[in-house]
Amino acid sequence: MNYPIPVSPQEIVALRQKPVDEELVATAIAGVVQISRQQGLSLDELTAQVLVEDGLLDLAQRRWLSDLVAVAWDSLSLD
């Protein structure tokens, strides 16, 4: 990856300044997973947050994103 995985919410917000592409989205998801783990959240708690209704994504998109978060959760090591 060309982007380091964010280690703080501020670093995730800073990603807004980058052009959006698949790599940036993957970096943001990896950062959210790692920060959630640091905060003691479980995968179930994180995916519940992803599935909360919002005005940006519809239910199908939120489910798809929650599946991606679960894959990232399983793929990233617990350093």
SVG drawing of the C-alpha trace seen along z (x, -y; Angstrom):
<svg xmlns="http://www.w3.org/2000/svg" viewBox="-31 -18 35 32">
<polyline fill="none" stroke="black" stroke-width="0.4" points="0.0,0.0 1.1,-3.5 -0.7,-4.9 0.3,-3.9 -2.5,-2.5 -4.0,-5.2 -3.4,-4.8 -5.8,-7.6 -9.1,-9.1 -7.3,-12.3 -5.2,-10.3 -8.4,-8.8 -10.0,-12.3 -6.8,-13.5 -7.4,-10.9 -10.1,-13.1 -7.4,-15.2 -6.3,-12.3 -7.9,-11.3 -10.3,-8.5 -9.4,-5.1 -9.5,-1.5 -6.3,-1.7 -7.4,-4.7 -10.6,-2.9 -8.7,0.2 -6.4,-1.9 -9.3,-3.7 -11.0,-0.3 -7.7,1.1 -7.3,-2.0 -10.8,-1.8 -10.3,1.9 -7.1,1.2 -8.4,-1.8 -11.5,0.1 -9.4,2.9 -7.3,0.4 -10.5,-0.9 -11.5,2.6 -14.4,3.0 -15.4,6.4 -16.0,7.2 -19.7,7.5 -19.7,4.0 -17.8,2.5 -20.1,4.1 -23.1,2.9 -21.8,-0.6 -21.3,-0.1 -24.9,1.1 -26.4,-1.9 -28.7,-3.7 -27.3,-6.9 -28.0,-9.2 -24.8,-8.1 -25.2,-4.4 -28.3,-2.3 -28.8,1.0 -27.2,3.2 -24.1,1.0 -23.8,1.0 -24.0,4.8 -21.4,5.0 -19.2,2.7 -19.7,4.6 -18.6,7.8 -15.4,6.0 -14.8,4.8 -15.1,8.4 -12.6,9.6 -10.2,6.9 -10.6,7.8 -9.7,11.4 -6.8,10.4 -5.0,7.9 -2.8,9.2 -3.1,8.1 0.3,6.4"/>
</svg>
